[in-house]
């Protein structure tokens, strides 16, 4: 039987990548930000090791995504369980911020018109909750429901109300107000 040579835990490597992004990194090599502070972050995998992990996860497709989502959900659930009455949202109002995000895309379409920012692309409605057990610290996510927003220049308050109605009414401690 071949002996495993694994030194770095894949979960820790993913956490390290998330930390690198949180610190401003925008590529795999930016994990070096953590590697430069071993007293704070402990051992950090080399760039080739991180690259192999990403390649392996990408080859696993949906199976890897499901495992990552499950682990993330369990960690969040456990953290909020441990926080109990010290959780940031206990007795507090949860704010949901709706916004339109312009996704820049090239267009070869005949008579395509640029956006007000002089680029080509499309708008997708996003929501962000400031504090919730599912999204500690706030996370931007696409609002569930039909993506049929009109031209961004014609979006009205009614469109935002419609999108807000699509946000789940209850999510652990996060409760949306009356419809």
C-alpha positions as CSV (number, residue, x, y, z in Angstrom):
1,X,0.0,0.0,0.0
2,X,1.4,3.4,-1.0
3,X,2.0,5.8,1.9
4,X,0.2,9.1,1.6
5,X,2.5,12.2,1.4
6,X,-0.2,14.7,2.2
7,X,1.0,17.4,4.5
8,X,-1.6,20.1,4.1
9,X,-5.2,19.6,4.9
10,X,-7.4,20.5,1.9
11,X,-9.9,22.3,4.1
12,X,-7.1,24.5,5.6
13,X,-5.9,25.2,2.1
14,X,-9.4,26.5,1.2
15,X,-9.6,28.6,4.3
16,X,-6.1,30.0,3.5
17,X,-7.3,30.9,0.0
18,X,-10.4,32.6,1.4
19,X,-8.2,34.6,3.8
20,X,-5.9,35.6,1.0
21,X,-9.0,36.9,-0.9
22,X,-10.2,38.7,2.2
23,X,-6.8,40.4,2.5
24,X,-7.1,41.7,-1.1
25,X,-5.6,38.8,-3.1
26,X,-6.9,38.1,-6.6
27,X,-5.0,35.0,-7.7
28,X,-3.8,31.7,-6.2
29,X,-0.3,33.0,-5.8
30,X,-1.5,35.6,-3.4
31,X,-1.7,32.9,-0.7
32,X,1.9,34.0,-0.2
33,X,0.5,36.8,1.9
34,X,-0.3,34.2,4.5
35,X,2.9,32.2,4.0
36,X,4.9,35.3,5.0
37,X,3.4,35.2,8.5
38,X,3.7,31.6,9.7
39,X,3.4,32.6,13.4
40,X,-0.1,33.9,12.6
41,X,-1.4,31.6,9.9
42,X,0.7,28.4,10.6
43,X,2.0,26.3,7.7
44,X,0.6,27.4,4.3
45,X,0.8,25.2,1.3
46,X,3.1,26.1,-1.6
47,X,1.7,27.5,-4.8
48,X,2.0,24.2,-6.8
49,X,0.2,22.4,-3.9
50,X,-2.7,24.9,-3.9
51,X,-2.8,24.7,-7.7
52,X,-3.1,20.9,-7.6
53,X,-5.9,21.2,-5.1
54,X,-7.9,23.6,-7.3
55,X,-7.3,21.3,-10.3
56,X,-8.5,18.3,-8.3
57,X,-11.6,20.2,-7.1
58,X,-12.4,21.4,-10.6
59,X,-12.1,17.9,-11.9
60,X,-14.6,16.7,-9.2
61,X,-17.1,19.2,-10.4
62,X,-20.5,19.2,-8.6
63,X,-19.3,16.7,-6.0
64,X,-16.6,19.1,-4.7
65,X,-19.0,22.1,-4.7
66,X,-21.5,20.1,-2.7
67,X,-18.9,19.1,-0.2
68,X,-17.6,22.7,0.2
69,X,-21.2,24.0,0.5
70,X,-22.0,21.4,3.1
71,X,-18.9,22.1,5.1
72,X,-19.5,25.8,5.0
73,X,-23.1,25.4,6.1
74,X,-22.1,23.2,9.0
75,X,-19.3,25.6,10.2
76,X,-21.7,28.6,10.0
77,X,-24.4,26.6,11.9
78,X,-21.9,25.6,14.6
79,X,-20.5,29.1,15.0
80,X,-23.9,30.6,15.4
81,X,-24.9,27.9,17.8
82,X,-21.8,28.7,19.9
83,X,-22.5,32.4,19.7
84,X,-26.0,31.9,21.2
85,X,-27.0,35.1,22.9
86,X,-23.8,36.8,21.9
87,X,-24.6,36.6,18.2
88,X,-24.5,40.0,16.5
89,X,-28.1,39.8,15.4
90,X,-29.8,38.8,18.6
91,X,-32.8,41.1,19.1
92,X,-31.5,43.3,16.2
93,X,-33.0,44.3,12.9
94,X,-31.5,42.6,9.9
95,X,-31.0,44.9,6.9
96,X,-31.3,43.5,3.4
97,X,-29.7,45.8,0.8
98,X,-30.8,45.5,-2.8
99,X,-28.6,46.6,-5.6
100,X,-28.1,46.2,-9.3
101,X,-24.7,45.0,-10.3
102,X,-23.5,45.5,-13.8
103,X,-21.8,42.5,-15.2
104,X,-19.5,43.7,-18.0
105,X,-19.6,41.5,-21.2
106,X,-18.4,41.9,-24.8
107,X,-21.2,42.2,-27.3
108,X,-21.1,41.5,-31.1
109,X,-24.8,42.1,-31.2
110,X,-26.0,44.4,-34.0
111,X,-27.1,47.8,-32.6
112,X,-26.0,46.9,-29.1
113,X,-26.2,50.0,-26.9
114,X,-23.7,50.7,-24.2
115,X,-24.7,51.1,-20.6
116,X,-24.7,54.5,-18.8
117,X,-21.1,53.7,-17.8
118,X,-20.2,53.3,-21.5
119,X,-19.7,49.5,-21.3
120,X,-21.6,46.5,-22.5
121,X,-23.1,44.0,-20.2
122,X,-26.2,43.2,-18.2
123,X,-27.6,44.0,-14.7
124,X,-28.4,41.3,-12.2
125,X,-30.2,42.1,-9.0
126,X,-28.2,41.3,-5.9
127,X,-29.1,41.2,-2.2
128,X,-26.9,41.5,0.8
129,X,-27.9,40.8,4.4
130,X,-25.8,42.6,7.0
131,X,-26.0,39.8,9.6
132,X,-27.5,36.4,9.4
133,X,-26.6,32.8,10.4
134,X,-26.3,31.8,6.8
135,X,-24.2,34.8,5.9
136,X,-22.1,36.2,8.8
137,X,-20.7,39.5,8.1
138,X,-22.9,40.0,5.0
139,X,-22.6,38.3,1.7
140,X,-23.7,39.5,-1.8
141,X,-25.8,36.9,-3.5
142,X,-28.1,36.9,-6.5
143,X,-31.7,37.4,-5.4
144,X,-33.7,34.2,-5.9
145,X,-36.5,34.4,-8.3
146,X,-36.9,35.4,-11.9
147,X,-34.2,37.5,-13.4
148,X,-36.4,39.7,-15.5
149,X,-35.4,43.2,-14.4
150,X,-35.8,45.8,-17.1
151,X,-33.2,48.2,-18.3
152,X,-31.3,49.5,-15.2
153,X,-32.2,53.1,-16.0
154,X,-35.9,52.2,-15.7
155,X,-35.8,50.2,-12.5
156,X,-38.5,51.4,-10.0
157,X,-39.1,50.9,-6.3
158,X,-41.7,48.3,-7.3
159,X,-38.9,46.1,-8.9
160,X,-37.0,46.3,-5.6
161,X,-40.1,45.4,-3.6
162,X,-40.7,42.4,-5.9
163,X,-37.2,41.2,-5.5
164,X,-37.3,41.7,-1.7
165,X,-40.4,39.5,-1.6
166,X,-38.3,36.7,-3.1
167,X,-35.8,36.7,-0.2
168,X,-36.6,33.8,2.2
169,X,-38.9,34.9,5.0
170,X,-37.0,33.0,7.7
171,X,-33.4,31.9,7.7
172,X,-32.3,30.8,11.2
173,X,-32.2,34.0,13.2
174,X,-32.8,36.1,10.1
175,X,-36.4,37.1,9.8
176,X,-37.7,39.2,6.9
177,X,-40.5,41.7,7.8
178,X,-44.1,41.3,6.9
179,X,-44.9,41.1,3.2
